[in-house]
Amino acid sequence: MLLTMASADRRSVLAGGLALGALALGASLPPPPPGFVASRPTTTAAARAAGWAVVTDFGAVGDGVSRPLSTRFATLDDARRVYPAATALTDELDGAAIQAAADRGVPGVFYPAGTYRHSTAIVVHSGQHHLGAGADGAVPTTRLVNPRSRATNLDWALAHSFRIGDIHPVAMQADRAGVGWAVRTLAPITAGTRTVRLTQPLGDAALRVGDVVNVRCDNDPFVDFEGLTYDAEQWNRVVAISGATLTLELPVPWTIVAASSDPTVLAGPRLCVNAGVDYFLGIPWEIVQNVEVGRFALDSAGFTARNGVWRGWFHDLTLRCENMIGINALVLSTIERVSGTWSSRMIELKHAGHSSILRSISGTATALAAGTVATASTAIDIGEQCYDITLTDVTVSIPATDTADRRALAVNCSNVSVQAHLTHLGTGAQQTVWAVANSNAPAHPTSHVSLDLVVRARGGLARYGILGYPTPQRPSDPVGVTLALDQRAASGAPAASAFWVDTARDVEVTSLTGDQTVAVWSPPGEAPVGCTSRRV
């Protein structure tokens, strides 16, 4: 069965002065990033021989018993003479020892088999490996337990087990999270370029080869008093500097014109550089680079890198958390062999995540603790300047006990390929299992999305999938969506309707099974011009 809409030029200039570069979904993506190999220390002796820090050598016990620093030290000053990163006598000893091992500047930190309690976020430094005991691909024998209570809503000061990079989550709690940027205008950019030219000097902001920068175009119009931010935003790294010309590691995927060239572009191409005036408790800001975290069971805590990972490898993880995986600016990275349970989100990738792979990942929604309220959310949420991301062998299970108004999958970005099994038996009001929704605004619609989905859902879930969400504020129009669908009820009976098209262009359905009727177009019975449909 084939549904085809009139083809649109995918390279055409879009409203707002942006042109989407052609980043083929089928392009080869990197294996585990350079510098990472499968054979890493699996024993304490091998770790010591490799020059790694072993957490038990720093005082960690790993028997799962709570040992506040107050059990060993009379005052916080006494504790800090041994563990400089200690914040209070109530800090767990194991966590303080782990941080002391990481802060030695060693290439890797090894955790012998055991259960380690920590009450403060563990900082994983750039260029550092953190590995639990056991072989790659095996069930982790090392467990990290975060015993802190957590709020019903997202509380970044409490929800993080790992803090990747060097931003302290307390800043989030105090609404002080942010970066003091030096922002300078760039000359117009053509999609695919790796060189950009400054039209203003950076001034006091130091810029060095190897620095991570943000290339962006700001467009913040108001429609019906609602602000619509559809920035083109890319995290990139400087590999060469010659006068005012910078060479970047990754090609810029958009054509970005100057503000004077298009009235909808409020600020043309700009370069944002960390100016060194961060305003969250004086903690240095960075995107962590070349980091490996593997062979852990993370208990009662999420795995989150709120400000980005460049060439990271996360593998062999078992998670029990509120938000299973949440990363901003995931670049040239691989996440694989991850399983767990979650109560809010399974995977959330936002803000310029690109050129990355997520594979062999499974998660099951769990009921919230008594007295808490399920909140609307999406199990896999990919959007906001993400592109060139592949998810394969992904399994989402939402059982009948889940009462959140929840989708299993939502894609709000470009150049994304998803191969997944989605089981949605939850009793929330949500009437959609998956969706290719509007992107940030009309200037940057979702495009070049490939979905290969096996969907099983409870009876009464009328809309198994939706393409597009046209609203007066965000009349975005997904472009170039390829679908291979097997959508049936959990019983195996055919679905009432396979998917619903609110708006979309250049849609191709390569296979469609389990369809009792035909795809449904909105308004009902009004398929877009050039589209044909027939019963499978």
N, C-alpha and C positions, 0 to 999 in steps of 0.2 A: 504494500500500500504506500502511496506517495502523495504527500501534500506539498505543493510548491507555490510560493508566492512570487510575484514578479520580482526579478532580480534587481538589486540595488547596487550601485557602485560603492564597494566597501571602503574605498579610499577617498570618497567625496568629502569635500570640506563641510563640516558640520556647523550648525549654528553656534555662535559664540567664538568663532575664529579658531577652532581646534579641528585638526584632521587626524583621524585615527590611523596610525601606521599599520602596515600589514605584518603582523606577527603570527605566523602560521601555527595553528594548534598542533599540527603534526610534527613540528620541529623537535629534534632530539633535545632532551633535557639532561642536565648533568647527573652523573652518579653521585654517591656521597662526596661532598666537596673535596677539592684538592687538600692534601695533607692528612686526610682521614683514611685509615686502613682498618680492616676487619680484626686483625690480631692486636689486641691490647691486653695489658696485664689482667689476669683473672685471679691471681693469688697475691697475698701480702708480700711474699718474698720477691715475686717478679716485679711488683710495683716499686719496692724499695730499690731493686737493682736498676730500674729504669729512671731513678731520680725523682719519683713521684712522692708526694706527701701522703702518708697513711693516717687517717683520722684518729685511729686508736693510739698512735704515737703522740698525739696532742692532747690526750686525756679523755677522748670519747669512749664510752663504755659499750653502747649498742645493745643493751638488754631490754630496752623498752620501758625501763623504770624512770620516773620523773626525778631529776636531780637538779633543782635550782642552784644557781651559783652560791646562794646563801648557805648551802650545806657544806661548802668548801672555803668560803671567804667571809670575813667579818664585815668588810666594807666594799663598796663599788670600786674604790681606788685600788684596794688589794686585788680585786678580780682583774682590773684592767692592766695590772702589771704582768699578768699571764695572758690575758685575753683582751687586747686593746680595743676590740670592736664591741665589747660588752656594753649593753645599754642600761641594765638594771640587774639587781641581785636576783630578780625573778626569772632572768633568762635561763634557759635550759643549758646544762653543762655540755651535752652533746653538740648542740647547735653552736655554742661558743667555740668548741674545739674544732668543728668543721670549718668555721669561718677563719680561725687562726691558721689552719692548714692551707686554705685557699689563698690567704693573704701573704703567704710566703713567696709568691711569685713563681711557683713551681709549674712545670708543664702539665702536670696532672694531679688530681686528688683521687685517692682510692679509698673505698668504703668496704671493709670486710663484711661478710654476711652478718646480719643482725638487724635490730630495730633501733633507730636513732630518733630521739625526740628533739625538736627544735622549736623555739618560740619566736624567733626573729627570722626575717628573710635571709636566705643564703645567697651571697653574691658570687656569681660565676664570672670570673674576669675574662677579658678578651684573650684568645690564644690558649685557653685552658680546657683540659678534659676533666670531666667528673664522671667516674664510672663506679658502679657497684660490682660486687663479686659475682662470679658466674660467667658462663659462656654467652656469647652473642646469640640471640634468638631463643634463649632459654627463659623460663619463668624467673624473674628477678628474685634473688635471695637477700637483697638489701632493701630495707624499708625505711622511709623517712616519714615520721609522724609529726603532724602539726596539730597539737591538741587545742588550739584556740577556738573559742566560739566565734560564729560569724553572723552577720546581720542578714536579714531576709533579702534586702536589696544588695546590689553589688557594692562592696566596701573594699576598695583596693588596698586599704591599710591592713586588712585582715585576710583577704582571700588568696594572697600569694604565698605559695610555698617557696618557689624560686623567684628571685629577682635577677633577671638577666641584664647585665650592664650595670650602670652605676646611678640609677635614680632610686631614691628611697621612697617607698610607697606612702610613708607618712605625709609626703608632700601632696599626694592625691587627696588624702583625708582633709587636709587643711585648705584645699582649693588653691594650692600654690604651685601645682605642677606646671611646668613650662620651661621654655628655653629663651634666653635673651638672644634674639637673632640679630645679626647684621644682615640687612637685606639690600641687595644691589641689583639694578636693572641690567638685563642681558639684551643683546641684539636679538631680533627675531630668529626663531629656531625652525628648521625643517626636519620633519620626521626622519628618524634613522641616523641623525648626526651624532657624533661623539665629541665634537668640539663646540664650545660655546664661547662667546666673547663678552667680556664685561664692558659696559659703557660708562661705568663709574668706578673709581678706585675703592677698594675695600676699606681703606682708612686704617683704624686701629685693629680691626679684626684680622688676626693672623690666619693665613691659609697655606697649608702645606700639602705636598704630595702625600696621598694616603688618607686625607681627611674625607669624612663623609659629609656631603652637602645635600641640600634639597633644591631641586629645580621645579619651579611651579609657575602657574598662571592663575591669578586670583580673579574670580568673577562672582560677585555677591549681589545680584539684583534682588529686588523685592517684588513679589507677585502677590497681590491681594494681602499685603502686609505680612507675608511669610518669606523669610530669608531663604534663598536657594543658593547653596554653596556648591558649585560644580568645578572646583579647582582641578586643573591638570597638575598632578603632583608626583614626583619621582625622587626617591632616594637614590643617590649615585655616589661614586667615589672618584676623587681626583687622582689621575695617574700621571699627569704632566702639567707643568705651568710654563708658559712662555709669554712674558709680558702680561697683556690683558686677555690672552687666549688660554682656555683651560681644556685639557683633554680628559674625558670621562671614561670610566670603565665600561659602562653600559650605554647603548644607544638610547637617545630620548625618543619615546614612541609617538610623540605628537608633533604636529606643526603648530607653533604658537606665534601668533602675530603680535605686533605692537598695539598698545591700547588705542593709539590714534588711527589705526587701520580698521578698527571694528568697534562701533559704539557699545557693543555688549561686553567687550573686554575691558574691565575696569583697571586692571594692572597687567601688563604684558609679561613676557618671560622674565623671571627674577631668580636670583641665586640667594639662598638663605644659608648663612654660615654661623656656627656657634660662636658668639662674641665673648664667651667666657664670663658672662654676668648672669649665670643661672640663678633663679630665685626660689629654689626649693632647698632650704637648709644648707646651702653651700655644697651640695653633693655634685661632683663632676658629672656632666652629661656625655653620653656616648651611645652609639649603636655597637653592641658587642660583636666582635668579629672572630671567625675561626674558632668556634666553641663547640665542644661535644659534650652531651649529657646522655648517659645510657645506663641500662641495666638497673633501673630503680623501680620500686613500688612507692608511689607517693600517696600517702594516706591522709584523707581529710584536708586536702589542700589542692589548689589548682596549679597548673603549670603555665605561667604567663610571662611573656616578654613584651611589656607594654611599649617599649620604644625601639624594638627592632633587633634583628639578628642578621648578620652578613656572613654567609658561608657557615651556617650552623648545621650540625647533625644531631638529631634527637632520635633515639632508637631504644627498643626493648624497654618500654615504659608501661607500667600498670598504674592507673590513676583512679583515685576515688575523690571526687571533688565537686565543687559547684560549677566551675567553668573548666572544662577538660583541657582545651588548648586555646589560648588566645594570644595572638602575636600581631603587632603592627610592624610593617616594613620587614617582611620576611623575604630576604633577597638571596638568590643562588643557594638555597638551603634544601635539606631533605629531612622529612619527618617520617619514620617508618617503624613498623612493628609496635604499635601502640594500642592498648585496649584499656577499657575502664568503664566507670559509671559516672553520671553527671546529673545535676538537677536543674541547671539553668541553660547552659550551652555546651555542646560537644566540641565544635570547632568554630572559632571566630577569627577570620583573617581580614584585616582592614588596613587602609592607608598605605598604598604603594607596595603591597606585597607582590613580588613578581619573580619569575624565573625560578620557581621552586616546585618540589614534588612532595606530595603527601600520599603514602601508600601503606596498605595493610594496616588499616586503622578501624577499630570497631568500638562502639560505645552503646550503653544502655541507660535510658533515663531511669532515675530512681525517685521514689516518693520523698518529698521534703519532710523534715522533722515535724512532729506534732506542734501545732500552734503557729506554723508559718504558712504563708500563702504562695501558691504557685503563680508565677508571673509570666506574661506573654513573652515568648522568645522563639528563636529558631535553632534547631539542633546544629546545622551547618550553615553558617552565615558568611558569605564571601562578598565583599564589596568595598566601595569607597576607594577608588584609585588602585584596585588590585588588577593584575593582568598577567597572562602567561603563567598560569598555575595549573598543575595536573593533579587530580585526586583519583587514585585507582585502588580497587579492592577495599572499598569503604563500606562499612555496615552500620546502619543506624537502627536502633530498636527502641521504640516508644511504646511501653506496655499500657494496658488498660488502666493501670493504677495512676498513670500520669494525668493530672487534671489541668495542666497549663494549656493556654491557647497557643498552640505551637505548630510550626511547620517542621518537616524533617530537613528540608533543603531550600535555601534561597540564594540566588545568584544575582548580584547587582553590579556586575563589572564585565570586563572584556577578556577575550582570549583565555577561557577557562574550559577545561575538559574534566568531566566527572563521570566515573564509572562506579555505581553504588547500588547496594541493596537497601531499600528504605521500607521499614515496617512501622506503621503508625496505627496503633490501636488505642491511643489515648482518648480520653473522654472530654477534652477541652472543646471549646466552641469552634476552633479553627476548622475551616472547610477546605483546606488545601494541604496536600502532602508536600509538593514541591512547587517552586515558582521561579521563573526568570522575570524579575521585576524591573521597574524603572531604575535607571542609574541615578546619579546625583541630580541631574537636570537634563533638559533637552539637548544641551550642547555636548553631552557625553553619554549617549545611550548605551545600554548593554549590547554587546555584539560579539560575534565569533565565539559562541558558546556551544559546546558539544556535550550532550547528556546521553548516557547509556544507563538506563535505570530499570531495576526490577522493583516494583512497588507493590506492597501488600498493605491494605488498610481495613479499618473497621467498616461495617455497614453504615450507610447514611452519610458518609463523607462524600459529598456530591462532586466536588471539584478536585480531582486527583492532581492536576497540574494546571498552572496558569502561565500564559505568556503576556507580560505587560500589565501595568496598572495605570491607565490614563486617569489623571485627576486634573482639575483646573490649575493646581499649583505645579504639578509635575507631569506634563503630558509627554513623557518619554516613550520611545518607540524602539523596542529591542530589534536588532538587525542581525541577520545571519545566524540563526539558531538551528542546529541539527539535533534531531531527536531519534533515539532508538528506545522504545518503551515496551515494557511488559507490565501491565497494570491490572491487577485483579484484587478482589476482596481477599481477606485472609483465608476464607474458605476455598478460594480458587475460582469462585464464580466470576463471570465477567463484570467489569466495572460498569457503572451507569454511563459514564462518559470518560474518555481517556484524558482529554485536556481541553482547556478553555483558552481561546485567544481573545484577549481584550484589544490589544494592538500589537502588531509585530510586522516586520518586513523580511522577505528573503528567508522563509522558514522551510526546512526540508525534513520530512519524517521518513527515515530509512526503513523503519519497521515499527509495527504497532500491533500488539497482541492483547487479548483480554478485553477488547473493546466491544461493548454490547451495542452501542449506537455508532456515532461518528464523532469526530472532534467537533466541539461546539464553538461557534464564533459569536462575538458580541459586537453589535446587537444580534440577538438570536436570528439565525437564518440568513445573515448578511455577511457571507464570506468576502474578504477583500478582493478587489479586482484582480483577475488572473489566477485566483486560487481555486482548485478543484478538490473535492473530497468524495470518498466512497467508502462503503462498508468493507471492513477487512474480511 
